[in-house]
Amino acid sequence: MRGMGKGCLLCHMDCREAFVALNMIRDLGPVRIRQLLERFGDSSAILGAKRGELQQVHGIGPEVSDAIVNWEKTVDLAGELKRIEQSGCHVVIQSDENYPALLKQIYDPPTVLYVMGKLTAADKNAIAMVGSRMTTHYGIEVARKIGYQLAYTGVTVVSGGARGIDTAAHQGALNAKGRTIAVLGTGINLVFPAENAELFQRIAAQGALVTQFPFNRQADKQSFPIRNRLVAGMTFGTVVVEAGLSSGALITAGMRWIMDGRFSRCRDGLIRRRARGAMI
């Protein structure tokens, strides 16, 4: 693709490939892409637009318009498409039937989802399970049991694939032979934490690994809040098991509360420093 001129390249690009390219442009998030779509109609037209046309769209200043006009200099689209094909994952966009229906309803639904495994219609009945990475044995057992019970009744268990409560929730769902989805804060090809490599393989076989990040995107302080937004947005409720007062788990629950006011926490009479946000 890099050997083609811009006009020729756009002629050979379908809308899905154009969305992949847009998703890889720095500082161009879902909200700005939605505003651009309202102006230009489709993703390919955005990539072919002129600088002046782009800057007529609200929120698109000189830096962002320059990034779009010069996207071929910074985006290796051919390489990304090859990585998608070779990895066995696939890309889901908002017009696809299997794009999560609940996720479409949030303020800034991702333009692109990388999926390893399958998203199904049954996933509309999904519950998020989140909690601390530094948890107790009791918390692990509770999370595993709740994950099992939810999955056994046909509810898809959604979590973030992290160590601790997330891992236990996924394991419980898998043990029930139900569906579970791990939303990643990295590219689909990266395993974080490394010890969950086998777990991720099981999740992809029995549910799905999902991320909005391109290949090779490393985890950082920005990627995890974005991941948490997806976990909350894909589900109709959140169960919090052992979470600190400033933990990402409570941030996720807060996002779900903002969306529609639904979340639950497990509790008993025990008070623990690591679980003061949601007592077990």
BAGU-960132 format. One record per residue: residue in one letter; residue number from 1; x, y, z of N, C-alpha, C in turn. Coordinates in Angstrom, 1 decimal. Layout:
N
   resn   resi     n.xx     n.yy     n.zz    ca.xx    ca.yy    ca.zz     c.xx     c.yy     c.zz
      A    NUM        X        Y        Z        X        Y        Z        X        Y        Z
...
This chain:
280
   resn   resi     n.xx     n.yy     n.zz    ca.xx    ca.yy    ca.zz     c.xx     c.yy     c.zz
      M      1      0.8     -1.2      0.0      0.0      0.0      0.0      0.8      1.3      0.0
      R      2      2.0      1.2      0.7      2.8      2.4      0.7      3.4      2.8     -0.6
      G      3      3.4      1.9     -1.6      3.9      2.3     -2.9      2.9      3.0     -3.7
      M      4      1.6      3.0     -3.3      0.6      3.7     -4.1      0.5      5.2     -3.8
      G      5      0.0      5.9     -4.7     -0.3      7.3     -4.4     -1.6      7.4     -3.5
      K      6     -1.8      8.5     -2.9     -2.9      8.6     -1.9     -4.2      8.3     -2.6
      G      7     -4.5      8.9     -3.7     -5.8      8.7     -4.4     -6.0      7.3     -4.8
      C      8     -4.9      6.6     -5.3     -5.0      5.2     -5.7     -5.2      4.3     -4.5
      L      9     -4.6      4.6     -3.4     -4.7      3.9     -2.2     -6.1      3.9     -1.7
      L     10     -6.7      5.1     -1.6     -8.1      5.2     -1.1     -9.1      4.5     -2.0
      C     11     -8.8      4.4     -3.3     -9.7      3.7     -4.2     -9.7      2.2     -3.9
      H     12     -8.6      1.7     -3.4     -8.5      0.3     -3.1     -8.9     -0.1     -1.6
      M     13     -9.3      0.9     -0.9     -9.5      0.7      0.5    -11.0      0.7      0.8
      D     14    -11.4     -0.4      1.6    -12.8     -0.4      2.0    -13.0      0.3      3.3
      C     15    -14.2      0.5      3.7    -14.5      1.3      4.9    -13.9      0.7      6.2
      R     16    -13.9     -0.6      6.3    -13.3     -1.2      7.4    -11.8     -0.9      7.6
      E     17    -11.1     -1.0      6.5     -9.7     -0.7      6.5     -9.4      0.8      6.8
      A     18    -10.3      1.6      6.3    -10.2      3.1      6.6    -10.4      3.3      8.1
      F     19    -11.3      2.6      8.7    -11.5      2.8     10.1    -10.3      2.3     10.9
      V     20     -9.7      1.2     10.5     -8.5      0.8     11.1     -7.4      1.9     11.0
      A     21     -7.3      2.5      9.9     -6.3      3.6      9.7     -6.6      4.8     10.6
      L     22     -7.9      5.2     10.7     -8.3      6.3     11.5     -8.0      6.0     13.0
      N     23     -8.3      4.8     13.4     -8.0      4.4     14.8     -6.6      4.4     15.2
      M     24     -5.7      4.4     14.2     -4.2      4.4     14.4     -3.6      5.9     14.4
      I     25     -4.5      6.8     14.0     -4.0      8.2     14.0     -4.0      8.8     15.4
      R     26     -2.9      9.3     15.8     -2.7      9.9     17.1     -3.7     11.0     17.4
      D     27     -4.2     11.1     18.6     -5.1     12.1     19.1     -6.4     12.2     18.3
      L     28     -6.8     11.2     17.5     -8.0     11.1     16.8     -8.9     10.0     17.4
      G     29     -9.7     10.4     18.4    -10.5      9.4     19.2    -11.9      9.2     18.6
      P     30    -12.7      8.4     19.2    -14.0      8.1     18.7    -14.9      9.3     18.5
      V     31    -14.9     10.2     19.4    -15.8     11.4     19.3    -15.4     12.2     18.1
      R     32    -14.2     12.5     17.9    -13.8     13.3     16.7    -14.1     12.5     15.4
      I     33    -13.9     11.2     15.4    -14.2     10.4     14.2    -15.7     10.5     14.0
      R     34    -16.5     10.4     15.0    -18.0     10.5     14.8    -18.3     11.9     14.2
      Q     35    -17.7     13.0     14.7    -18.0     14.3     14.1    -17.5     14.4     12.7
      L     36    -16.4     13.8     12.4    -15.9     13.7     11.0    -16.9     12.9     10.1
      L     37    -17.4     11.8     10.6    -18.3     11.0      9.8    -19.6     11.8      9.5
      E     38    -20.1     12.6     10.5    -21.3     13.4     10.2    -21.0     14.4      9.1
      R     39    -19.8     14.8      8.9    -19.5     15.8      7.9    -19.2     15.2      6.5
      F     40    -18.4     14.0      6.5    -17.9     13.5      5.3    -18.6     12.2      4.9
      G     41    -19.4     11.6      5.7    -20.2     10.5      5.3    -19.6      9.1      5.5
      D     42    -18.4      8.9      5.2    -17.7      7.6      5.4    -16.3      7.7      5.7
      S     43    -15.7      6.7      6.2    -14.3      6.7      6.7    -13.3      7.0      5.6
      S     44    -13.5      6.4      4.4    -12.5      6.7      3.4    -12.5      8.1      3.0
      A     45    -13.7      8.8      3.0    -13.7     10.2      2.6    -13.0     11.1      3.6
      I     46    -13.0     10.7      4.9    -12.2     11.4      5.9    -10.7     11.4      5.5
      L     47    -10.2     10.3      5.2     -8.8     10.1      4.9     -8.4     10.9      3.6
      G     48     -9.4     11.1      2.7     -9.1     11.8      1.5     -9.4     13.3      1.5
      A     49     -9.9     13.8      2.7    -10.3     15.2      2.8     -9.1     16.1      2.8
      K     50     -9.3     17.4      2.4     -8.3     18.4      2.4     -8.2     19.0      3.8
      R     51     -7.1     19.6      4.1     -6.9     20.2      5.4     -8.0     21.3      5.7
      G     52     -8.3     22.1      4.8     -9.3     23.2      5.1    -10.6     22.6      5.3
      E     53    -11.0     21.5      4.6    -12.3     20.9      4.8    -12.4     20.2      6.2
      L     54    -11.3     19.6      6.6    -11.2     19.0      7.9    -11.4     20.0      9.1
      Q     55    -10.8     21.2      8.9    -10.8     22.2     10.0    -12.1     22.9     10.1
      Q     56    -13.0     22.6      9.2    -14.4     23.1      9.3    -15.2     22.3     10.3
      V     57    -14.7     21.2     10.7    -15.4     20.3     11.6    -15.1     20.7     13.1
      H     58    -16.1     20.8     13.9    -15.8     21.2     15.3    -14.9     20.2     16.0
      G     59    -13.9     20.8     16.6    -12.9     20.0     17.4    -11.7     19.5     16.6
      I     60    -11.7     19.9     15.3    -10.6     19.5     14.4     -9.7     20.7     14.1
      G     61     -8.6     20.8     14.9     -7.7     22.0     14.7     -6.6     21.6     13.7
      P     62     -5.6     22.5     13.6     -4.5     22.3     12.7     -3.7     21.0     13.0
      E     63     -3.4     20.7     14.2     -2.6     19.5     14.5     -3.3     18.2     14.1
      V     64     -4.6     18.1     14.4     -5.3     16.9     14.1     -5.5     16.8     12.5
      S     65     -5.9     17.9     11.9     -6.1     17.9     10.5     -4.8     17.6      9.7
      D     66     -3.6     18.0     10.2     -2.4     17.7      9.6     -2.1     16.2      9.8
      A     67     -2.5     15.6     10.9     -2.3     14.2     11.2     -3.1     13.4     10.2
      I     68     -4.3     13.8      9.9     -5.2     13.1      9.0     -4.7     13.2      7.6
      V     69     -4.3     14.4      7.2     -3.8     14.6      5.8     -2.6     13.8      5.5
      N     70     -1.7     13.7      6.5     -0.4     13.0      6.4     -0.4     11.6      7.0
      W     71     -1.6     11.0      7.1     -1.7      9.8      7.8     -0.8      8.7      7.3
      E     72     -0.5      8.7      6.0      0.3      7.6      5.4      1.7      7.7      5.9
      K     73      2.2      8.8      6.4      3.5      8.9      6.9      3.7      8.3      8.3
      T     74      2.6      8.2      9.0      2.7      7.7     10.4      2.0      6.4     10.6
      V     75      1.1      6.0      9.7      0.3      4.8      9.9      0.7      3.7      8.9
      D     76      1.1      2.6      9.4      1.5      1.5      8.6      0.3      0.6      8.4
      L     77     -0.6      1.0      7.6     -1.9      0.3      7.4     -1.7     -1.1      6.8
      A     78     -0.8     -1.2      5.8     -0.6     -2.5      5.2      0.0     -3.5      6.3
      G     79      0.9     -3.0      7.1      1.4     -3.9      8.1      0.4     -4.3      9.1
      E     80     -0.5     -3.4      9.5     -1.5     -3.7     10.5     -2.5     -4.7      9.9
      L     81     -2.9     -4.5      8.7     -3.8     -5.5      8.1     -3.2     -6.9      8.0
      K     82     -1.9     -6.9      7.7     -1.2     -8.2      7.7     -1.1     -8.8      9.0
      R     83     -0.9     -8.0     10.1     -0.9     -8.6     11.4     -2.2     -9.1     11.8
      I     84     -3.3     -8.4     11.4     -4.7     -8.9     11.7     -4.9    -10.2     11.1
      E     85     -4.5    -10.3      9.8     -4.7    -11.6      9.1     -3.9    -12.7      9.7
      Q     86     -2.7    -12.5     10.0     -1.8    -13.6     10.5     -2.1    -14.0     11.9
      S     87     -2.7    -13.1     12.7     -3.0    -13.4     14.1     -4.2    -14.3     14.2
      G     88     -5.1    -14.2     13.3     -6.4    -14.9     13.4     -7.5    -14.1     14.1
      C     89     -7.2    -12.8     14.4     -8.2    -12.0     15.0     -9.0    -11.3     13.8
      H     90    -10.1    -10.6     14.2    -10.8     -9.9     13.2    -11.2     -8.5     13.8
      V     91    -11.6     -7.6     12.9    -12.0     -6.3     13.3    -13.5     -6.1     13.2
      V     92    -14.1     -5.6     14.2    -15.5     -5.3     14.3    -15.7     -3.8     14.3
      I     93    -16.6     -3.3     13.4    -16.9     -1.9     13.4    -18.4     -1.7     13.8
      Q     94    -18.8     -0.5     14.0    -20.1     -0.2     14.6    -21.3     -0.7     13.7
      S     95    -21.1     -0.8     12.4    -22.2     -1.2     11.5    -22.3     -2.7     11.5
      D     96    -21.4     -3.4     12.1    -21.5     -4.9     12.1    -22.6     -5.4     13.1
      E     97    -23.2     -6.4     12.8    -24.3     -7.0     13.7    -23.7     -7.4     15.0
      N     98    -22.5     -7.9     15.0    -21.9     -8.4     16.3    -21.2     -7.3     17.1
      Y     99    -21.3     -6.1     16.7    -20.7     -5.0     17.6    -21.6     -4.9     18.8
      P    100    -21.1     -4.9     20.0    -21.9     -5.0     21.2    -22.9     -3.9     21.3
      A    101    -24.2     -4.3     21.4    -25.3     -3.3     21.3    -25.2     -2.3     22.5
      L    102    -24.9     -2.7     23.7    -24.8     -1.8     24.8    -23.7     -0.8     24.6
      L    103    -22.6     -1.2     24.0    -21.4     -0.4     23.8    -21.8      0.8     22.9
      K    104    -22.6      0.6     21.9    -23.0      1.6     21.0    -23.7      2.8     21.7
      Q    105    -24.3      2.5     22.9    -25.1      3.5     23.6    -24.2      4.5     24.4
      I    106    -22.9      4.2     24.6    -22.1      5.1     25.4    -21.8      6.4     24.6
      Y    107    -21.3      7.4     25.3    -21.0      8.6     24.6    -19.9      8.5     23.5
      D    108    -18.9      7.7     23.7    -17.8      7.6     22.8    -17.4      6.1     22.5
      P    109    -18.4      5.4     21.9    -18.1      4.0     21.5    -16.9      3.9     20.6
      P    110    -16.0      2.9     20.8    -14.9      2.7     19.9    -15.2      2.5     18.5
      T    111    -14.5      3.1     17.6    -14.7      3.0     16.2    -14.4      1.6     15.7
      V    112    -13.3      1.0     16.3    -12.8     -0.3     15.9    -12.7     -1.2     17.1
      L    113    -13.0     -2.4     17.0    -12.7     -3.4     18.0    -11.9     -4.5     17.4
      Y    114    -10.8     -4.9     18.0    -10.0     -6.1     17.6    -10.6     -7.2     18.4
      V    115    -10.9     -8.3     17.8    -11.6     -9.4     18.5    -10.9    -10.7     18.2
      M    116    -10.4    -11.4     19.2     -9.9    -12.8     19.1    -11.0    -13.7     19.7
      G    117    -11.6    -14.5     18.9    -12.7    -15.3     19.4    -14.0    -14.8     18.7
      K    118    -15.1    -14.9     19.4    -16.4    -14.4     18.8    -17.2    -13.6     19.8
      L    119    -17.8    -12.6     19.2    -18.9    -11.8     19.9    -20.2    -12.4     19.4
      T    120    -21.1    -12.7     20.3    -22.4    -13.2     19.9    -23.6    -12.4     20.4
      A    121    -24.7    -12.7     19.9    -26.0    -12.1     20.4    -26.2    -12.3     21.9
      A    122    -25.7    -13.4     22.4    -25.9    -13.7     23.8    -25.2    -12.8     24.7
      D    123    -24.2    -12.1     24.2    -23.4    -11.2     25.0    -24.1     -9.9     25.4
      K    124    -25.3     -9.7     24.8    -26.1     -8.5     25.3    -26.5     -8.7     26.7
      N    125    -26.5    -10.0     27.2    -26.8    -10.2     28.6    -25.4    -10.4     29.3
      A    126    -24.8     -9.3     29.6    -23.4     -9.4     30.2    -23.3     -8.6     31.5
      I    127    -22.5     -9.1     32.4    -22.2     -8.4     33.7    -20.7     -8.3     33.8
      A    128    -20.3     -7.1     34.2    -18.9     -6.8     34.5    -18.5     -7.3     35.9
      M    129    -17.4     -8.0     36.0    -16.8     -8.3     37.3    -15.5     -7.7     37.4
      V    130    -15.2     -6.9     38.4    -14.0     -6.2     38.6    -13.6     -6.2     40.1
      G    131    -12.3     -5.9     40.3    -11.8     -5.9     41.7    -10.3     -5.7     41.7
      S    132     -9.8     -5.9     42.9     -8.3     -5.6     43.1     -7.4     -6.7     42.5
      R    133     -6.3     -6.2     42.1     -5.2     -7.2     41.7     -4.6     -7.8     42.9
      M    134     -4.5     -7.0     44.0     -3.9     -7.5     45.2     -5.0     -7.9     46.2
      T    135     -5.5     -9.1     46.0     -6.7     -9.6     46.7     -6.4    -10.7     47.7
      T    136     -7.4    -11.1     48.4     -7.2    -12.2     49.3     -7.7    -13.5     48.8
      H    137     -7.4    -14.6     49.5     -7.9    -15.9     49.0     -9.4    -15.9     49.0
      Y    138    -10.0    -15.3     50.0    -11.4    -15.3     50.1    -12.0    -14.5     48.9
      G    139    -11.4    -13.4     48.6    -11.9    -12.6     47.4    -11.8    -13.4     46.2
      I    140    -10.7    -14.1     46.0    -10.6    -15.0     44.8    -11.7    -16.0     44.7
      E    141    -12.0    -16.7     45.8    -13.0    -17.7     45.8    -14.4    -17.1     45.6
      V    142    -14.7    -16.0     46.1    -16.0    -15.3     45.9    -16.1    -15.0     44.4
      A    143    -15.1    -14.3     43.8    -15.1    -13.9     42.4    -15.3    -15.1     41.5
      R    144    -14.5    -16.2     41.8    -14.6    -17.4     41.0    -16.0    -18.0     41.1
      K    145    -16.6    -18.0     42.3    -17.9    -18.6     42.5    -19.0    -17.8     41.8
      I    146    -18.9    -16.4     41.9    -19.9    -15.6     41.2    -19.8    -15.7     39.7
      G    147    -18.5    -15.7     39.2    -18.3    -15.9     37.8    -18.9    -17.1     37.3
      Y    148    -18.8    -18.2     38.0    -19.3    -19.5     37.7    -20.8    -19.4     37.6
      Q    149    -21.4    -18.9     38.7    -22.9    -18.9     38.7    -23.5    -18.0     37.6
      L    150    -22.9    -16.9     37.4    -23.4    -16.0     36.3    -23.3    -16.7     34.9
      A    151    -22.2    -17.3     34.6    -22.0    -18.0     33.3    -22.9    -19.2     33.2
      Y    152    -23.1    -19.9     34.3    -23.9    -21.1     34.3    -25.4    -20.8     33.9
      T    153    -25.8    -19.6     34.3    -27.2    -19.1     34.0    -27.3    -18.4     32.6
      G    154    -26.2    -18.4     31.9    -26.2    -17.8     30.5    -25.8    -16.4     30.4
      V    155    -25.3    -15.8     31.5    -24.8    -14.4     31.5    -23.3    -14.4     31.1
      T    156    -23.0    -13.5     30.2    -21.6    -13.4     29.8    -20.8    -12.6     30.8
      V    157    -19.7    -13.1     31.3    -18.9    -12.4     32.4    -17.8    -11.6     31.6
      V    158    -17.8    -10.3     31.9    -16.8     -9.4     31.2    -15.9     -8.8     32.3
      S    159    -14.6     -8.9     32.0    -13.6     -8.4     33.0    -12.4     -7.9     32.2
      G    160    -11.4     -7.5     32.9    -10.2     -6.9     32.3     -9.0     -7.7     32.1
      G    161     -9.1     -9.0     32.4     -8.0     -9.9     32.2     -6.8     -9.7     33.1
      A    162     -6.9     -8.9     34.1     -5.8     -8.6     35.0     -5.7     -9.7     36.1
      R    163     -4.6     -9.7     36.8     -4.4    -10.7     37.8     -5.3    -10.4     39.0
      G    164     -5.6    -11.3     39.8     -6.5    -11.1     41.0     -7.9    -11.4     40.6
      I    165     -8.8    -10.5     41.0    -10.3    -10.7     40.8    -10.7    -10.9     39.4
      D    166    -10.1    -10.2     38.4    -10.4    -10.3     37.0    -10.1    -11.8     36.6
      T    167     -9.0    -12.3     36.9     -8.6    -13.6     36.5     -9.6    -14.7     37.1
      A    168     -9.9    -14.5     38.4    -10.8    -15.4     39.1    -12.2    -15.4     38.4
      A    169    -12.7    -14.2     38.0    -14.0    -14.1     37.4    -14.0    -14.9     36.1
      H    170    -12.9    -14.7     35.3    -12.8    -15.4     34.0    -12.8    -16.9     34.2
      Q    171    -12.0    -17.3     35.2    -11.8    -18.7     35.5    -13.2    -19.4     35.9
      G    172    -13.9    -18.7     36.7    -15.2    -19.2     37.1    -16.1    -19.4     35.9
      A    173    -16.2    -18.4     35.0    -17.1    -18.5     33.9    -16.6    -19.7     33.0
      L    174    -15.3    -19.8     32.8    -14.8    -20.9     32.0    -15.1    -22.3     32.6
      N    175    -15.0    -22.4     33.9    -15.3    -23.6     34.6    -16.8    -24.0     34.4
      A    176    -17.6    -23.0     34.3    -19.1    -23.3     34.1    -19.4    -23.6     32.6
      K    177    -18.3    -23.6     31.8    -18.5    -23.7     30.3    -19.4    -22.7     29.7
      G    178    -19.3    -21.5     30.3    -20.1    -20.3     29.8    -19.2    -19.4     29.1
      R    179    -19.8    -18.2     28.8    -19.0    -17.2     28.0    -18.4    -16.2     28.9
      T    180    -17.2    -15.8     28.5    -16.5    -14.7     29.2    -15.7    -13.9     28.2
      I    181    -15.6    -12.6     28.4    -14.9    -11.7     27.5    -13.9    -10.9     28.4
      A    182    -12.7    -10.9     27.9    -11.6    -10.1     28.5    -11.3     -8.9     27.6
      V    183    -11.5     -7.7     28.2    -11.2     -6.5     27.5     -9.8     -6.0     27.9
      L    184     -9.0     -5.9     26.9     -7.5     -5.7     27.2     -7.2     -4.2     27.1
      G    185     -6.1     -3.9     27.9     -5.6     -2.5     27.9     -4.3     -2.4     27.0
      T    186     -4.2     -3.4     26.1     -3.0     -3.5     25.2     -3.5     -3.8     23.8
      G    187     -2.5     -4.0     22.9     -2.8     -4.5     21.6     -3.2     -6.0     21.8
      I    188     -4.0     -6.5     20.8     -4.5     -7.9     20.9     -3.4     -8.9     21.0
      N    189     -2.3     -8.6     20.5     -1.2     -9.6     20.4     -0.3     -9.6     21.7
      L    190     -0.6     -8.8     22.6      0.2     -8.7     23.9     -0.5     -9.4     25.0
      V    191      0.2    -10.1     25.8     -0.4    -10.8     27.0      0.1    -10.0     28.2
      F    192     -0.9     -9.4     28.9     -0.5     -8.7     30.2     -1.6     -8.9     31.2
      P    193     -1.3     -9.5     32.3      0.0    -10.0     32.7      0.5    -11.3     32.0
      A    194      1.8    -11.5     31.9      2.3    -12.6     31.1      1.8    -14.0     31.6
      E    195      1.6    -14.1     32.9      1.2    -15.4     33.4     -0.2    -15.8     33.0
      N    196     -1.0    -14.9     32.3     -2.3    -15.2     31.9     -2.4    -15.7     30.4
      A    197     -1.2    -16.1     29.9     -1.2    -16.5     28.4     -2.2    -17.7     28.2
      E    198     -2.1    -18.7     29.0     -3.0    -19.8     28.8     -4.4    -19.5     29.1
      L    199     -4.7    -18.6     30.1     -6.1    -18.2     30.3     -6.6    -17.4     29.1
      F    200     -5.8    -16.6     28.5     -6.3    -15.8     27.4     -6.6    -16.7     26.2
      Q    201     -5.9    -17.8     26.0     -6.2    -18.8     25.0     -7.5    -19.4     25.2
      R    202     -7.8    -19.8     26.5     -9.1    -20.4     26.9    -10.2    -19.4     26.7
      I    203    -10.0    -18.2     27.0    -11.0    -17.2     26.8    -11.4    -17.0     25.3
      A    204    -10.3    -16.9     24.5    -10.6    -16.7     23.1    -11.3    -17.9     22.5
      A    205    -11.1    -19.1     23.0    -11.8    -20.3     22.5    -13.2    -20.4     23.0
      Q    206    -13.5    -19.8     24.2    -14.8    -20.0     24.8    -15.6    -18.7     24.8
      G    207    -15.0    -17.6     24.4    -15.6    -16.3     24.4    -14.9    -15.4     23.5
      A    208    -14.2    -14.3     24.1    -13.5    -13.4     23.2    -12.5    -12.5     24.0
      L    209    -11.4    -12.2     23.4    -10.5    -11.1     23.8    -10.9     -9.9     23.0
      V    210    -11.0     -8.8     23.6    -11.4     -7.6     22.9    -10.5     -6.4     23.3
      T    211    -10.1     -5.6     22.3     -9.4     -4.3     22.6     -9.7     -3.3     21.5
      Q    212     -9.6     -2.1     21.8     -9.7     -1.0     20.7     -8.4     -0.6     20.3
      F    213     -7.3     -1.1     20.9     -5.9     -0.6     20.6     -5.3     -1.4     19.4
      P    214     -4.5     -0.8     18.6     -3.8     -1.5     17.5     -2.8     -2.4     18.1
      F    215     -2.3     -3.2     17.2     -1.2     -4.2     17.6      0.0     -3.5     18.2
      N    216      0.6     -4.2     19.1      1.8     -3.7     19.8      1.6     -2.6     20.7
      R    217      0.4     -2.1     21.0      0.2     -1.0     21.9      0.5     -1.6     23.4
      Q    218      1.4     -1.0     24.0      1.8     -1.4     25.4      0.8     -0.8     26.4
      A    219      0.6     -1.5     27.5     -0.2     -1.0     28.6      0.4      0.2     29.2
      D    220     -0.4      1.2     29.6      0.1      2.4     30.3     -1.0      3.0     31.1
      K    221     -0.7      4.2     31.7     -1.7      4.8     32.6     -3.0      5.2     31.8
      Q    222     -2.8      5.5     30.5     -4.0      6.0     29.7     -4.8      4.8     29.2
      S    223     -4.2      3.7     28.9     -4.9      2.6     28.3     -5.9      1.9     29.3
      F    224     -5.5      1.9     30.6     -6.4      1.1     31.5     -7.7      1.8     31.7
      P    225     -7.8      3.2     31.9     -9.1      3.8     32.0     -9.9      3.6     30.7
      I    226     -9.3      3.6     29.6    -10.0      3.4     28.3    -10.6      2.0     28.3
      R    227     -9.8      1.0     28.8    -10.3     -0.4     28.9    -11.4     -0.4     29.8
      N    228    -11.3      0.2     31.0    -12.4      0.2     32.0    -13.7      0.7     31.4
      R    229    -13.6      1.7     30.5    -14.8      2.3     29.9    -15.5      1.3     29.0
      L    230    -14.7      0.4     28.3    -15.3     -0.6     27.5    -15.9     -1.7     28.4
      V    231    -15.3     -2.1     29.5    -15.8     -3.1     30.4    -17.2     -2.6     30.9
      A    232    -17.3     -1.4     31.3    -18.6     -0.8     31.8    -19.6     -0.7     30.7
      G    233    -19.1     -0.3     29.5    -20.0      0.0     28.4    -20.6     -1.2     27.8
      M    234    -20.0     -2.4     27.9    -20.4     -3.6     27.3    -21.4     -4.4     28.1
      T    235    -21.7     -3.9     29.3    -22.4     -4.6     30.3    -23.6     -3.8     30.9
      F    236    -24.6     -4.5     31.4    -25.7     -3.8     32.0    -25.6     -3.7     33.5
      G    237    -24.5     -4.2     34.1    -24.3     -4.0     35.5    -22.9     -4.4     35.9
      T    238    -22.4     -4.0     37.1    -21.0     -4.3     37.5    -21.0     -4.9     38.9
      V    239    -20.3     -6.0     39.1    -20.1     -6.5     40.4    -18.7     -6.2     40.8
      V    240    -18.5     -5.6     42.0    -17.2     -5.2     42.5    -16.9     -6.1     43.6
      V    241    -15.7     -6.8     43.5    -15.2     -7.7     44.6    -13.9     -7.2     45.1
      E    242    -13.8     -6.8     46.3    -12.5     -6.4     46.9    -11.8     -5.3     46.0
      A    243    -12.0     -4.1     46.4    -11.4     -3.0     45.6    -11.0     -1.9     46.6
      G    244     -9.8     -1.3     46.3     -9.4     -0.2     47.1    -10.1      1.1     46.8
      L    245    -10.0      2.1     47.6    -10.8      3.3     47.5    -10.5      4.0     46.2
      S    246     -9.3      3.9     45.7     -8.9      4.6     44.5     -8.6      3.7     43.3
      S    247     -9.2      2.5     43.4     -8.8      1.4     42.4     -9.5      1.7     41.1
      G    248     -9.0      1.0     40.0     -9.6      1.0     38.7    -11.0      0.4     38.7
      A    249    -11.1     -0.6     39.6    -12.4     -1.3     39.7    -13.5     -0.4     40.1
      L    250    -13.3      0.5     41.1    -14.3      1.5     41.4    -14.5      2.5     40.3
      I    251    -13.5      2.8     39.6    -13.6      3.7     38.5    -14.6      3.1     37.4
      T    252    -14.4      1.8     37.2    -15.3      1.1     36.3    -16.7      1.1     36.8
      A    253    -16.9      0.8     38.1    -18.2      0.9     38.6    -18.8      2.3     38.5
      G    254    -18.0      3.3     38.7    -18.5      4.6     38.6    -18.9      5.0     37.2
      M    255    -18.2      4.4     36.2    -18.6      4.6     34.8    -19.9      4.0     34.5
      R    256    -20.1      2.8     35.1    -21.4      2.1     34.9    -22.5      2.9     35.6
      W    257    -22.2      3.4     36.8    -23.2      4.2     37.5    -23.6      5.4     36.7
      I    258    -22.6      6.1     36.1    -22.9      7.3     35.3    -23.8      6.9     34.1
      M    259    -23.5      5.7     33.5    -24.3      5.3     32.3    -25.7      5.0     32.6
      D    260    -25.9      4.2     33.7    -27.4      3.9     34.0    -27.6      3.6     35.5
      G    261    -26.6      3.8     36.4    -26.9      3.6     37.8    -26.9      2.2     38.3
      R    262    -26.3      1.2     37.5    -26.4     -0.2     38.0    -25.0     -0.7     38.3
      F    263    -24.8     -1.0     39.6    -23.6     -1.8     40.0    -23.9     -2.4     41.4
      S    264    -23.2     -3.5     41.7    -23.4     -4.2     42.9    -22.0     -4.4     43.5
      R    265    -22.0     -4.6     44.9    -20.7     -5.0     45.5    -21.0     -6.1     46.5
      C    266    -20.0     -7.0     46.6    -20.1     -8.1     47.5    -19.6     -7.6     48.9
      R    267    -20.3     -8.1     49.9    -19.9     -7.6     51.3    -20.2     -8.7     52.3
      D    268    -19.4     -8.6     53.4    -19.8     -9.2     54.6    -19.2     -8.4     55.8
      G    269    -19.1     -8.9     56.9    -18.7     -8.1     58.1    -17.2     -7.8     58.2
      L    270    -16.4     -8.4     57.3    -15.0     -8.2     57.4    -14.5     -6.9     56.8
      I    271    -13.6     -6.2     57.5    -13.0     -5.0     57.0    -11.5     -5.2     56.7
      R    272    -11.1     -4.9     55.5     -9.7     -5.1     55.1     -9.2     -3.8     54.4
      R    273     -8.0     -3.5     54.6     -7.4     -2.3     54.0     -7.5     -2.4     52.5
      R    274     -7.3     -3.5     51.9     -7.2     -3.6     50.5     -8.6     -3.6     49.9
      A    275     -9.7     -3.7     50.7    -11.0     -3.9     50.2    -12.0     -2.8     50.7
      R    276    -11.4     -1.7     51.1    -12.3     -0.7     51.7    -13.2      0.0     50.7
      G    277    -12.9     -0.1     49.4    -13.8      0.4     48.4    -15.1     -0.4     48.2
      A    278    -14.9     -1.7     48.3    -16.0     -2.7     48.2    -15.7     -3.9     49.1
      M    279    -16.2     -3.9     50.3    -15.9     -4.9     51.3    -16.4     -6.3     50.9
      I    280    -15.6     -7.3     51.2    -16.0     -8.7     51.0    -16.3     -9.3     52.4
